[in-house]
Amino acid sequence: MRIPKSWVPILTKKIVDNIISKELVKPTVPIEKLLLETEGLILNELAVEDKLNEEVREILKNHTSEIEKSRLDYRKLFEITKQKLVKERNIVL
């Protein structure tokens, strides 16, 4: 599931608060810094998917005429192509 970037700070706070409240970790840095670092990690992971999506669009763009001639479902081709790249590159989404 793709999440909007505007949700990242909210999700980050919930994740960090949950982990700390369950005493799974004991923070050794200020909470604000921990939240900023965690938010950065999540945004980086979302960027990986954005980059992959752009790459899939470019691949399909190069085959537009074939897709139109064969009346293929673009959305389905997009997902198949994306999953193939994910598998080939061992990407976790």
N, C-alpha and C positions, 0 to 999 in steps of 0.2 A: 504494500500500500504506500502510495506517495503522500507525504505530508507537506503542507504549506510551510515555507520558511518562517512565517510569522508565528507558528506554533512552537518553534524550537525553544525559545526561552521558557515557555510554560512547561513543556515536556522535560526540559533539562532540570528545572527546579523540582518537579515531581520525582524524577528519577533519583537525583542526588538526595533529596529529603528522605525518600523511601529507603535507599541503601544505608544512609546514616542512621535512620530511626530503627532499622532492623539490626544495627550494629554489625553490618557486614564489613564495613571499613571504618577506620578511625581517621578522620582528616588530619593531616599534618600541615596543611596550608589554610589560609583564611577561606571561608565558604565562598566569598565573592570570587576569589581566584579559581576555586574548584568549579564554580558554575560557568565562568568564562571559558575555561579550558574544555569542559565537557560540551559546552555549546559549540565551540570550535570544532571538536571532533565530530559531532553530529552534522554540522554544516559541511564538513569535508566529505563525509559519507554521502550526503545528498548531492554534492557536486560530482561525485563519481558517477552517480546514476544520470545526472543531467548530461554529462559528457558522453556517456554511453548512448543515451537517447539521441543526442545530436549526431553521433556517428551512424546510428541506424538510419536516421532520416537521410543522411548523405548517401548511404548505400542504396536505399530505396529510390532516392532521387535519380541516381544513375540508371535506374531500370524503370523509370516512369512509363515509357512507351510500351514496354512489355507488360507491365502491370495493367495498363489501360486496355491494351489489345485483348488480353486474356480475361479481362473483367475480374481481376482478383481483388479480394478484400484487403485493403491497405492496412487496416487495424490488425487483422490476423497476421499478415506478413510482417508487420512491425514487431508484434509479440514473438513470433517464431524466430525472426532474425535476432532480436534482443536476447532471447533465451539461448540461442546458439552461441552468441558472443560471450554471454555469461558463463556458459559451460566451458568453452574453449579457454577462457582466461581465468577460470576459477574465481569469479567475482561473487561476493555475497551481497545480495540486495535486501 
